Amino acid sequence: MTRKLLILCIALTPLTLAAQTIYKCTDAAGGVLISNSRVNKNCQAIVSEEHAVIPAPRAPAAKASANPTPAGFPRVQEGAQKARDNDRRHILEQELAGEQRNLDQARKELAEQEAMRPGSVERTASYRDRVAQFERNIQAIQKELTNLR
């Protein structure tokens, strides 16, 4: 089986290394088509090399250069951006305080349910889920606050 695969790969190698011509064709409406065959008279060869190799894409040097800001894109003044960041931080801190209060209340209700019927996992499952949800919310808000600084 391995020998057949090796023979197949060797047999197909000339096909992949054959001369390849790539055409850029323009139709009457101005549309562009890239093809390996001449579609109409308005086709121009853009790659015509034996053993043509398409270069690997280069890795972007930095994330900012990969997505540059367009020239006409509106800019926010530094003072306005700081005010926005402060507003966002204030809102997140309020949400964090609210979620903390909700977590405290949920823990209290869970403790009450566990005290009424010790060992009743089914009865307390929804209370445990609420506690876990508030804990996840708090972690997410804390992560946002950390990223804001």
C-alpha positions in Angstrom: 0.0 0.0 0.0 2.8 2.4 0.9 4.7 1.6 -2.3 1.6 2.4 -4.4 1.2 5.7 -2.6 4.8 6.6 -3.3 4.5 5.7 -7.0 1.4 7.8 -7.2 3.1 10.8 -5.6 6.1 10.5 -8.0 3.8 10.2 -11.0 1.8 13.3 -10.0 4.9 15.5 -9.3 5.4 16.6 -12.9 1.7 17.7 -13.1 2.2 20.0 -10.1 5.5 21.3 -11.5 4.3 21.9 -15.0 4.3 25.3 -16.6 1.2 27.2 -15.4 -0.2 30.3 -16.9 -2.7 32.3 -15.0 -4.9 34.9 -16.8 -6.7 38.0 -15.6 -9.7 38.5 -17.8 -12.0 41.5 -17.9 -15.6 41.2 -19.3 -17.7 43.8 -21.0 -19.2 45.0 -17.7 -15.7 45.5 -16.2 -15.8 42.4 -14.0 -12.5 40.6 -13.4 -12.0 36.8 -13.6 -8.8 35.0 -12.7 -8.5 31.7 -14.6 -5.9 29.2 -15.8 -7.3 29.4 -19.3 -7.9 32.3 -21.7 -11.6 33.1 -21.5 -11.9 36.0 -24.0 -9.7 38.5 -25.9 -9.4 40.7 -22.9 -7.2 38.3 -20.9 -3.7 39.1 -19.9 -1.2 36.6 -18.5 -0.3 37.5 -15.0 1.8 34.4 -14.1 3.5 32.5 -16.7 6.5 30.6 -15.3 7.6 27.1 -15.4 7.6 25.7 -11.9 5.6 28.8 -10.8 5.7 29.1 -7.0 3.1 31.1 -5.2 4.9 32.8 -2.3 3.7 32.1 1.2 1.9 35.0 2.8 4.1 37.1 5.1 3.2 37.3 8.7 2.2 40.9 9.7 4.9 42.7 11.6 2.4 44.1 14.1 -1.3 43.9 14.6 -1.7 47.7 14.0 0.0 47.5 10.6 -2.1 44.6 9.5 -5.3 46.7 10.0 -4.2 50.3 9.5 -6.7 53.0 10.3 -8.2 54.5 7.1 -7.1 58.0 6.3 -10.6 59.5 6.6 -11.5 57.6 9.8 -12.6 60.0 12.5 -10.3 60.4 15.5 -11.3 60.9 19.1 -9.5 63.5 21.1 -7.4 62.1 23.9 -9.5 64.0 26.6 -12.7 62.6 25.1 -11.4 59.1 25.1 -10.2 59.4 28.7 -13.7 60.6 29.7 -15.3 57.7 27.9 -12.9 55.2 29.6 -13.7 56.8 33.0 -17.4 56.5 32.3 -17.0 52.9 31.2 -14.9 52.1 34.3 -17.6 53.7 36.6 -20.3 51.7 34.9 -18.3 48.5 35.3 -17.6 49.2 38.9 -21.4 49.7 39.5 -22.1 46.4 37.8 -19.5 44.7 39.8 -21.0 46.0 43.1 -24.4 44.9 42.0 -23.2 41.4 41.0 -21.4 41.1 44.3 -24.6 41.9 46.2 -26.5 39.4 44.1 -23.8 36.8 44.8 -24.0 37.4 48.5 -27.8 37.0 48.4 -27.5 33.9 46.3 -25.0 32.4 48.8 -27.3 33.2 51.7 -30.3 31.6 50.0 -28.1 28.5 49.2 -27.0 28.2 52.8 -30.7 28.5 54.0 -31.7 25.7 51.6 -28.8 23.5 52.7 -29.7 24.1 56.4 -33.4 23.1 55.8 -32.5 19.8 54.1 -28.9 18.8 54.5 -27.6 16.5 51.8 -30.4 17.3 49.3 -28.4 17.9 46.2 -31.4 18.0 43.8 -33.2 20.7 45.9 -30.1 23.0 46.0 -28.9 22.5 42.4 -30.7 25.6 41.1 -29.3 27.7 44.0 -25.8 26.4 43.3 -26.3 27.3 39.6 -27.2 30.9 40.6 -24.1 31.2 42.8 -21.9 29.9 40.0 -23.5 32.3 37.5 -22.9 35.4 39.7 -19.3 34.2 40.2 -18.8 34.0 36.4 -20.3 37.4 35.9 -17.9 38.9 38.5 -14.9 37.3 36.9 -16.0 38.7 33.5 -16.4 42.2 34.8 -13.1 42.1 36.7 -11.4 41.0 33.4 -13.0 43.9 31.6 -11.8 46.3 34.3 -8.3 44.9 34.1 -8.3 45.3 30.3 -9.5 48.9 30.7 -6.4 50.0 32.7 
